[in-house]
Amino acid sequence: METVSLPMKPNVSTGSLAGGSIGNAFKITVNVPPGTDLNCPIPSSNLGGMGLKSTKAFPEEVYANLPDVQGALCRRIVDPIEREVFLVGMLGVTSGILPNVYGYYGGKKLEPNLYTYTLGPYGEGKSGLMWARKLAEAIHQEKHEKTAELVNTHKEEMARYKMESKMFEQGKASTMPEQPKQPPHLKMYIPSNIGKTGMLQLLVENSGRGIMFETEADTLAEAMRQEHGGFSDVLRQAFGHEPMSFFRRTNSEDVEIPSPSLSVVLSSTFDQLLKLIPSVENGLFSRFLYYEFDSTPEFNNVFDKNKNGYSKYFTEMGVWFRKMHSELTTLSYPIEFELKPHQQERFLKEFSEQKSELREHVSMALGGTVNRMGMICFRIAMQLSVIRAYEGGTLPHILECTDQDFENSLRILNTFTKHMVAVYDKLPRLKSITVENSGDKDALRLEQKRQCLELNGKGMTNVREISILVFGSDSHKSTVHRWIKGY
């Protein structure tokens, strides 16, 4: 197995790294009253404790089993909510600074990139995200300095180009010089207040890689609503590394991004979330990991001296991540991540059970979301494994997931699943169409039939459930049955 030797890890406190199994990580037990519409969401407070604040916290086993560096970073933060917010942001930011790492998932190459969304009230708890941002700021600054160097070089080249062009025009040179190309704008953090073309241009100039980090998600939502500037489709395509292209008017050329690798870290209040993801049917909903926290009754101790060193500490740790990023960027080979056979078997079993549980007890519409949660869990395991391998001093060509990182990725995903259900419970969804809100009964009937067939086409076979969702009651079961059967 080919490996590369790496520098020693930084001097951080590791704490206890006890392993262990978490059993049925996604098992959800729900007592559903007779007559309950299983396609409509059950309030999260009824989900066997899933919606309770105490059970939505990340268990201590998550922190104890993180790679040494990530565990030490989390332990540095004293406030429990701020620590959890930091963990979410750290996973999102770190996922964007792991180049040359991939794994095969469903036959496709998948990189570690994550989309995370932190939801909380105004002025509460989101400072943890700013500490997470510092982990990639050294990389961002390095790219900024490189851009400045390229700009200066370009100025010199342009001066030489103008001089040589003048000589050519005067007949003192036999060939027309080639005009220097504009230097790229190198960035790690891609601003969200730009249009679609601007975002694609930055991705092109940064080899398809970047992190979109925004603590006020309505800034992104506003950019997406701009005329010709909306890029919701870019976010959807980038999640699965789907190729993208656009036409650059400046040089009249088609530009392609064969495999974009974008990570997204967002936060906002819930009403701001609705501007970006207005309903559960929105394609972005299933691509994000959600973490939601409530307002605390206590006033924060703003004079806690334990927090005074946060900025310096996380800035210094950003240098460590810059070094790791540099080592990964310059590898002579890409790292292929994979699960061991027994982990693959466990993975398939866990997500098969989770899909059945959520479809049966929450909503059939969540089947596709669970499919993407599996992809996200694989990415989290990839991130943990790469960082642990780097800490150990070697990066093998084939990187197998340890049981410790595999189990911890399931723990992390289990908590995110609870938050996803809570957010799903609050988001608007397809509304029933009634005669009262439609003046054209024929058009209404056609629309109702279309919705019934669409729901059936998505896998919903219970005519009673379809009748309730489309008509508002189960009194149209026979009509739904006829439409589905084509009578």
N, C-alpha and C positions, 0 to 999 in steps of 0.2 A: 504494500500500500504506500503510495507516494505521499509524503508529508513535507511540511515546511516548518522549521523551527522559528519560534516567535519570542519576543521579549517577555520577561516576567510580568505578571499582573501587578497592578498597583497595590500599595499597602493599605488594605481595607479590612475592617473587622468582618469576619465571615459568619460568626454565629453558628447555631446548630443547623446542620443540613440533613435532618432525618428524612429518610424516604418513607415508603409505605403506600399501600393501595387505598383508593377512595371508594372501592366497590362500585355500585351502580350510580355513577356520577350524574346521570341525567334522569334518574327515575323520578317520576312525578305521580303521586297518588292523589286522586281527586274523587270525591263522592258527588256524583252528578244526580240531582233530583230528576224524577221521571218527567218527561215532557220538555226537558231543557233543549233549546236549540243549540246543537253542538257546533254549528258553523259560526255562531255569533260568539264573541269573546266572553269568557267568564271573567268577572272582575278579579284582578290579581289578588285581592284580599281573600278570595275563596280558594286559591290554588294551594291548598295544603301548607300554607305558611310561606309560599314563594314570594308573596308580595310584601311580607313584613320587613321592616327596615333592618331588623337584627339578622335576618337570614339572607339579606341581599349584600351583606358585607363580604369582602374577600376573607376566607378563613386564614388563620395564622400559618397554616401549612403552606399556603401559597408563598408567603414571604420567606419562610424557612427553607424552601426548596428552590428558590431562584438561584441562578448563577451568582457567585460571590459578589461581583461588582454590583449587579442589580439589587441584590438583597441589601447590601450596605447602603446603597443610595436611598432605598425605601426606609430603612431604619433611621436614617439621618433626620427624617421629618417626624416631629413629635406629635402633631395633631392627627388623630385617626382619619378624619375625613380628608384632610389635605394629603395624607399619605396615600389614600386610595385613589384620589384624583391624580396624584403624581404617577402612581403605578399605571393607570390607564394611559396617561400622556407618554410615559416612558416607553410602553409597548408600542405606541404609535410612532413616536419619533425614531426609536431604534430600528423599527422595521424598514425605515427609509434609508438607512446608512449601512446596509449589508449587501454590497454589490458582489457579483461573481458567486452567488449562492442560489441554488434552485433545487426543486424536488419534483418528481413526476406525480401528478394527482389527476386521476381520470384520463391518463394518457397525455396530459398537457404539462408543459414546463410551468412551474409555479414558483414565484419568488416570495420573499417573506412579507411583502407590503400589506399593511393593515389600514382600515378606515375606522377611527374611533370618534365617538360623540359623547361629551360630558354635559349633562343637563343639571342645572341647579338654579336657585333663585338669584336675583340681582345682588351683587356685592358679597357673595358667600362662597368661600371654599375653593375658588378656581385658581388661586395662586399656585397650587401644586403644578398646574400646567406650565406656568412660566419657568419653574425650576426644571421641568422636563425639557422645555425648549432649549435650555442652555446646553444640553447634552450634544446638540449638533451645531451650536453656534460657532465653535472653533472651526468646524469644517466649512460653514458658511462664510466665515471671515477669511479663511484661506482662499476660498474661491473668489471672494471679492477682491482680495489683493492680487490674485492672478489676473483677474479681469483688468485691473488698473495697469498692470505690466503690459498686457496685450494691447490696451488702448494707447499707451505711450509708444509701443513698437509700431502700431498702425499709423500713428501720426508721423513718425519718421519715414515709414514706407510711403505714405501719401506725399510727403514733401519730395522724396526722391522720384516718385511717379510723375508728379507735376513737372519737375525739372527735366526728366527724360522725355516726357511728352512734348515739352516745348522744343527740345533739341530735335525731336523727330519732325515736328512741324516746320522747323527751320532748315531741315535737310541735313542736319549734323549727325543724325542717327539713322541707321538703315531699317530698324524694326520698331514698331509701336509697342511701348511697354504695356504689360498687363496690370490692370488696376487692382490694387490689394483688396481683399475681401474684408468686410466689416468683422471685427473681433466678436466672439460670442459673449453673451452676458452670463457668466458662470454664477450659479446660485445653488444653495442647498434648499433654502426656503423660498417657495414660489408664492408671490403675493396673490391674494384672492380677488382683489378689486380690479381685475383686468378682464378683457373680453376673451372670447374663445380663441381667436387667432393669436392674441398675445400669449395666452397660456400654452398653446401648441408650439409657438415659436420658442418659448423658454424651454420647453421639454426637448425640442430638437437640439437646441444649443447646449443642453446638459445631458446629452446621450440618452434622452428619454427618462431621466431620473429626477426626482425631486420630492419635497415634502410641502404640502399645503397645510399651514398652521394658522388657525384663525380662532381667537377667543370670543369673537362676536359673529356668529354664523350668519346673521342677517346681512353682513357685508358681502358674503359670498352669494346669498340669496338675491341681493339687489343686483350684483354683477350678472347673475344668471338670467335676470329679467330684462337686462338691457337689450335694445334692438340689435340684432345680429351678434349679440355677445353671449347669449346663453350657452353654457357648456355642461349642462347636466349629462348630456350624452358622452362627453369626454370622461367624466367621473365614472360613469357606468362601464364604459369600454376599458378604461385603464385598470379597473378592479381585476379584470381577468386577463390583463396584458394583451387585449385585442388590438390589432394594428389600426392606426389612424392616419389620416392624410388630410392635407389642406393645400389650397392654392395660394402661393406667395406672390402678391401683385408686384412687389418691388422689382423682382427679377423675372417675373412671368414664368414661374416654375412650380411644378407639383412637388410637394415635400411629404415624405412618409416617415412615420414613427413605427417601426416594425413590431416593437414589444415594449410599450411604455411601462415604467415601474414607478408608480405614484403612491405615496402614503399620504393620508389625510388625517389631521387632528383638529377637531372642531369642538367648540363649547358654546352654550347659549342657555337662555331660559326656554321653557317649553313653548311659549308663544312664538319665539324666534325660530324654533325648530319647524313649526308649521309653515313658515315662509319658504323653507327649503324642501321639506318633505311634508306636503299637505295632507297626504293620506297613506294608508298602508299599501294601496295599489301602486304608489310611486315606486319606480324601479330602484331608487336609492335606499329605501328602507331596509331591505334585506342585505345590503352590502356593509352596513355599519355595525360596530360593537357599541352598545349603549351602556352608559353608567349614569344613574340618576340619584341625586341626594337631596335631602330636605333641609330647610332652614333650621338652625340650632337656636334654642332659646337663650343660650349664654352669650355674653359679649366676649369676644376674643381678647386674650391677654396680649395687647399690642406691645407690651414691654418685656415679653419673654426673651431673655438674653440667649436662649438656646437657638433662636431663629436668626440672630445677628450674623452668623457666619454662613447662612445658606447660600447667598449669592457667590461668595468666594469659593465655597466648596464645590458647588455644581459647575461653576465655570472651570475650575481646575480639572474636574472629572471629565469635562468636555474635551480636554486635551487627550485624555486616554482614549476616548471614543474616536477622536480624529486619527490617532495612531492606528487603531484597529481598522478604521475605514481605509486608510492609506495602504495597510498591509493587504486587505482584501482586494482593493482596486488593482494592485500591481501583481496579483497572483498570476503565475504562468498557466494556470488551469482553473476552471470553475469547480466549485465544491458541489457535489451532488448529495443531497440529504435524502435519507430514506428511513422508514420505520422498519423495525425488525418484524419477522413473520408473526410472532405472537401479539405484537402491538397492532399490526394490521387487523388481525382477527378481532381483537378487543375493540378497536376503532369502529369497525363495521357494525359490531354488535351494539355498541353504545349509541351510535347515531341512528341505527335502525329502530332501536327502542325509543329514542327521543322523538323521532319523526312520528311514530305511531302514537305516542303519548300526547304530543302537542296537537296532532290532527284530530285525535278523538276528544280531548278534554278542553282544548282552547279554540282552535279553528282549523278547518281543513286548508285554509289559505296559507298556513304557515309551513306547509310541506317544502316549498321552494326555499323558504328562509332557512330551514334546517339544513338543506343541501349546502347552502353557502356557509352556514355555521361550521359544517364539517371542514370545508376548505379553509376557513379562518383558523380553526383549531390546528390544522396541519401547519399553517404558517406560524402560529405561536410556538409550536414545538420546534420548528426550524430555527426560529430566532433564539430560543433558549439554548438549543444545541450548539449553534455556531459560537455564541458568546462563551459558553462553558469550554468548548474546544480551544478557543483563543486564549482563555485564561490558563488552560493547561499547557500552552506552549506549542501546540501543533495544530495544523489544519489539514486533515487528510483529504484526499481526492474524493473518497466515498465516506460520508459522515453518517454513521448510524445513531439514531436517537437513543439516549439512555432511558431506562425505565423511570428514573427520577424526573427527567424533563417531560417524558410522555405523560406520566400521571399528573404532573403539575399543569400541563397544558389543558388537561381535562378539568382540573379544579378551576382554573381560570375561566374556561369556557362555560362551565356550569354556572358560575356567578353572573357572567355576561348574559346567559340565557334567561335568567330570572329577571334581569333588568330589561331585556328585549321584550319579554311578555308584558311587563308593566307598562312600557312605552306603547306597545301594540294596543293594549287595553284602552289607552287614552286617545289614540289617533283616530280621525274620521275614517270611515270606510263606506263601501258602496251602499247607497240609500235606496230603500224601496220606492218604486214609482207608483203613485196612486192617481185615481181619476181626478182628485182635487187639484193636483198640480199639473194637469195636462188638459188642455181644451180640446184636443183632437183625439177622439177615442180610438180611431183606426191606427194612428201613429203610435198611440200609447200601447195598443195591443202588439204591434210589431216590435216595439222596443222591449216589452216584457218577454216576448218570445225569444228575442235575440239574447237577452240576459240569461234566460233559462238554459238555452242551448250553450251559451258561453260557460256558464257554471258547470254544466254537465261535461263539457269538453275539457274542463280543468280537473276532472276526476270526481266531482260531486255527483253521487248516484242516488242519494236519498231524496225522493220527490217531495217529501214533507219539508225537509230543510230548504230546498230550492223555493218551494211555495212561500214559506215564511220570509225568506230573504227578499224575494222579488215582489210578492203581493202584500206582505205584512201579516199574513195568517196562513194556516195550513188548509184553508177551505178550497184551494185551487189545485189540490194534488192531482186530480184526474186530468185537468187541463195540462199541467206540467208533464204528466205521463204521456198524453197524446202527442205533445210537441216533441218530446224526446224520441218517441217511437216512430215519429213521422206520419202519424195518422191524419 
